[in-house]
Amino acid sequence: MKVVVDKVRRLSLSEQELDRTCSSNSQDVVRFTQRNILRIYPKGTRFNSSNYKPLIGWIHGAQMIAFNMQGYGKSLWLMHGMFRANGGCGYVKKPNFLMKKGFHDEVFDPRKKIPVKVYMGDGWRLDFSHTHFDSYSPPDFYTKVYIVGVPADNAKRKTRVIEDNWYPIWDEEFSFPLTVPELALLRIEVSEYDMSDKDDFGGQTCLPVSELRPGIRSVPLYDKKGEKMKSVKLLMRFIFE
């Protein structure tokens, strides 16, 4: 991947080509995207309209990440989360550190630790029917909290299960140290525990960490297609130290 100083190029790579290139020439990809446009597209064998993980492209400065928009799932939720930034206008400015070079032409190589704490707060209210999750008892909810970003930042935490309660209060606190908060996404997924079957989906959201504001927040949840639920929310608290 060669950078020509006086010429701007646009290059398209499949997700497999990006994986191979980043594995062997990671910093060259960052250098290329500082002056050129890089587009990533799904591999041709995704006949079911599934998607790849977009973070590898974003981390290396790719400007265009092509997706199967009809392919619902966690990868599309991450895309929704990233582009909720900047007022949801559809454009997110590339972080400055992906555009900078050092004295010896070195580029993005994160080392600094930026501590960020995310607090799970109080409560959750739902408007499902009484038999949606369990036929004979109230649901047993728990929440999974993820940080999705550069490999050093990826993390997952899980609350305890609150049994037989439509309005669970977890009041649990998690701490996520981040190296690159500019590229980190906070992904939240609520599930209903089922002892004898697969846990039921209870809502999800994905938020850019750079857009979070400190304090107690009411966080709306979305369904699997990314559409906002009518009244499902989490009460959360964010603190940055």
C-alpha positions in Angstrom: 0.0 0.0 0.0 2.1 2.9 -1.3 1.5 6.6 -0.6 2.2 8.9 -3.4 2.9 12.4 -2.0 1.4 14.5 -4.8 -1.5 12.2 -5.8 -4.7 11.3 -4.0 -6.1 7.8 -4.7 -9.2 5.9 -3.8 -8.7 2.2 -3.0 -11.4 -0.5 -2.4 -10.5 -3.6 -0.4 -12.6 -6.5 0.7 -12.8 -7.3 4.4 -10.4 -10.3 3.9 -7.9 -8.0 2.0 -8.1 -5.5 4.8 -7.5 -8.2 7.5 -4.4 -9.4 5.6 -3.0 -6.0 5.0 -3.5 -4.8 8.5 -2.0 -7.9 9.9 1.3 -7.3 8.1 1.3 -3.5 7.4 -0.9 -1.9 10.0 0.9 1.5 10.1 1.2 1.7 6.3 -2.6 1.5 6.1 -2.9 4.4 8.6 -0.4 6.4 6.5 -2.3 5.6 3.3 -5.6 6.9 4.8 -4.1 10.1 5.9 -3.9 11.3 2.3 -6.1 8.9 0.4 -9.6 7.4 0.6 -10.0 3.8 1.6 -13.3 1.9 1.1 -14.0 -1.5 2.7 -16.8 -3.8 1.5 -18.2 -7.2 2.7 -16.8 -10.4 1.2 -18.9 -11.9 -1.6 -19.7 -15.1 0.3 -22.0 -13.2 2.8 -25.1 -14.6 1.0 -27.2 -14.1 4.2 -26.4 -10.3 4.2 -24.4 -10.6 7.4 -21.7 -8.1 8.2 -18.1 -7.9 9.3 -16.7 -6.0 12.3 -16.3 -2.4 11.2 -13.8 -1.4 13.9 -10.8 -2.7 12.1 -11.5 -0.3 9.3 -12.2 2.7 11.6 -9.1 2.0 13.7 -6.9 2.2 10.6 -8.6 5.4 9.3 -10.8 4.0 6.5 -13.3 6.6 5.4 -15.9 4.3 3.9 -17.1 1.1 5.5 -19.7 -0.5 3.2 -22.4 -2.6 5.0 -25.3 -4.8 4.2 -28.0 -2.6 5.8 -30.5 -5.4 5.7 -28.2 -7.6 7.7 -29.4 -7.0 11.3 -27.1 -7.9 14.1 -24.3 -6.8 16.4 -22.1 -5.4 13.6 -24.9 -3.1 12.4 -25.6 -2.0 16.0 -21.9 -0.9 16.2 -22.4 1.1 13.0 -25.5 2.7 14.4 -23.6 3.5 17.6 -20.7 5.2 15.8 -22.9 7.4 13.7 -25.0 8.6 16.6 -22.1 10.9 17.1 -22.1 14.4 15.7 -25.9 14.7 16.1 -26.6 11.6 14.0 -26.0 13.6 10.7 -24.2 10.7 9.1 -20.7 12.2 9.2 -18.2 11.6 12.0 -14.9 13.4 11.8 -11.8 11.3 11.9 -9.9 11.6 15.2 -6.9 13.9 15.0 -4.5 11.2 16.2 -5.2 9.2 13.0 -4.0 12.2 10.9 -0.8 13.1 12.8 2.8 12.0 12.1 5.8 12.1 14.4 9.2 13.4 13.8 10.3 10.1 12.3 7.1 9.6 10.3 5.6 7.3 13.0 1.8 7.2 13.1 -0.9 6.0 15.5 0.5 3.6 18.1 -1.6 4.1 21.3 0.2 3.9 24.6 -1.4 6.3 27.0 -4.1 5.2 29.5 -7.2 7.3 29.8 -9.3 5.9 32.7 -13.1 6.0 32.0 -15.7 4.7 34.4 -19.1 3.7 33.3 -21.7 3.2 36.0 -24.8 1.0 35.7 -27.5 2.8 37.4 -31.0 2.3 38.8 -33.9 0.7 37.1 -35.5 -0.3 33.9 -39.1 -0.2 32.8 -40.7 -2.2 30.1 -44.0 -2.2 28.2 -44.1 -5.8 27.0 -47.1 -8.1 27.7 -47.1 -10.0 30.9 -46.4 -13.3 29.2 -43.8 -12.1 26.7 -40.8 -13.5 28.6 -42.3 -16.0 31.1 -45.8 -17.4 31.1 -46.2 -17.7 34.8 -43.8 -15.3 36.5 -42.2 -11.8 36.0 -39.0 -11.8 34.0 -35.4 -12.2 35.2 -33.4 -9.4 33.6 -29.6 -8.9 33.4 -27.5 -6.4 31.4 -24.3 -7.0 29.5 -22.0 -3.9 29.0 -19.3 -4.0 26.3 -16.5 -1.7 25.2 -15.8 -2.2 21.5 -12.8 -0.4 20.1 -9.1 -1.1 19.6 -8.1 -4.6 20.8 -6.5 -3.2 24.0 -9.9 -1.6 25.0 -12.3 -4.5 24.2 -14.0 -5.6 27.4 -17.3 -7.1 28.6 -19.1 -6.9 32.0 -22.3 -8.4 33.2 -24.7 -7.6 35.9 -26.3 -10.1 38.2 -29.8 -11.5 37.3 -32.7 -9.8 39.1 -35.3 -12.4 39.4 -39.1 -12.0 39.0 -39.1 -8.2 38.6 -40.4 -6.0 35.8 -38.4 -3.1 37.3 -34.9 -4.5 38.1 -32.5 -2.3 40.1 -28.9 -3.6 39.6 -27.0 -0.6 41.0 -23.7 -2.1 39.8 -20.6 -0.2 38.8 -18.0 -1.2 36.1 -14.8 0.5 35.3 -13.3 0.5 31.8 -9.8 1.9 31.3 -9.5 3.1 27.7 -6.4 3.8 25.5 -8.3 5.2 22.5 -11.7 6.6 23.7 -12.1 8.4 20.4 -12.7 5.0 18.7 -14.5 3.3 21.6 -18.2 2.3 21.5 -20.3 1.5 24.6 -22.6 -1.4 23.7 -25.4 -2.4 26.0 -27.6 -5.4 25.7 -30.4 -6.5 28.1 -31.5 -10.1 28.2 -34.0 -12.2 30.2 -32.5 -15.3 31.8 -34.1 -18.5 30.9 -33.0 -21.7 32.7 -34.3 -24.2 30.1 -33.9 -22.3 26.8 -32.0 -19.5 25.1 -32.1 -16.2 26.9 -34.6 -13.7 25.5 -33.6 -10.4 23.9 -34.7 -7.4 25.9 -33.2 -4.5 24.1 -29.9 -3.0 23.0 -28.1 0.2 22.3 -24.7 1.3 21.2 -23.2 4.7 22.0 -19.9 6.5 21.0 -17.9 7.0 24.2 -16.7 10.4 22.9 -20.3 11.6 22.9 -21.2 10.5 26.5 -21.7 13.2 29.1 -21.1 12.8 32.8 -24.1 12.4 35.1 -27.3 10.4 35.4 -28.9 9.6 32.0 -32.0 8.0 30.8 -30.8 5.7 27.9 -33.4 4.5 25.4 -33.0 0.9 24.1 -33.6 -0.4 20.5 -34.8 -3.6 19.0 -32.8 -6.0 16.9 -33.5 -3.9 13.8 -32.2 -0.8 15.4 -35.6 0.8 15.9 -36.2 2.7 19.1 -38.5 0.9 21.5 -41.5 2.9 22.7 -40.7 3.1 26.4 -37.9 0.8 27.3 -35.0 2.6 29.0 -32.1 2.1 31.3 -31.2 4.6 34.0 -27.4 4.9 33.9 -24.7 7.1 35.3 -21.5 8.0 33.5 -18.4 9.3 35.4 -15.1 10.2 33.7 -12.0 10.6 35.9 
